Amino acid sequence: MHMHSHSQFKKYYPFIGPFDPCPPIRVKLYNTPPHLYIHFQPPGLPQFSPYEALRKGTLWPALYGPYESKAVEGGPLT
């Protein structure tokens, strides 16, 4: 089975109006949960060790979605 590689991290560029009272946020970042990209659980998915699975909250690396703090505006999208 072939799995497509999708980034769970997304960005978009909101409209900036000419009369907005606040400084604009030119790029907004958000993340999507990894399970959105796996329609069913294929057999033979790689697994974390039991210890690592307990630390990460999932047995499967494909379903691991780390929480990261908000990136700085204009910084790289990781």
N, C-alpha and C positions, 0 to 999 in steps of 0.2 A: 504494500500500500504506500502511496506517495502522500506525504503531508506537506501542505504549503506552509512556508515560513511567513508569519505575519508578525509585525511589531505590535505589541499591546499598547505602545505609547503613540499618541496622536497629537496633532496640533492643528489649530485653525487660526485664521486672521479675522478678527471681528471688525465690523463696520466702525469707523471712527467719524463721528459727526463733527461738523465745523463749530458747533456751539456746546460741545460737551464741557462741563465745568471742571472735570478732573483730568489729570494727565492720562493720555491713552495707554492702554495695554495692547501693544501691537500684535503679540502672539500669545495665545492661550493654549496651555498644555493640559492634557488629561490622559488617563489610561483606561483601557478596557480589560475586563477579566479574560484570562487566557482560554477559559472553557468556551468562549464564543467561537473559537476557531476550530474546535474539535466537535464534529457532529455526532460521533459515537466513539466509544472507547475501542480502538483497534487492539487486536491481540498482540502481545509481545512488546508493549511500551516499555522503555527503560524505566527502572525504578531507583529511587534513592535507597540508601541503607536504612534500616529501621531507625537508627539514631538521627540521621539527617532528615528523614521523613517527619519525625516528631518535632524537630526544630523548625522545619519549613512549613508544616501544616498540610502536607500532601505527600503521597507516595510517589507520584509521577512528576518528573521535572517538566514535562510538557504543560502541566497544570499549575506550575508554580508562578505566582505573580508577586514579586517583591514590592513592598511599599517603599516608595522613595519620596523624599521631600520635594516640593515644587522647585522646578529648575528656575534659574535666573532668566529673565527676559533676554532674548537674543543669544542665550547659551546653546550649546549643542543639544540636540534631541537624542537621548540615549535609548 
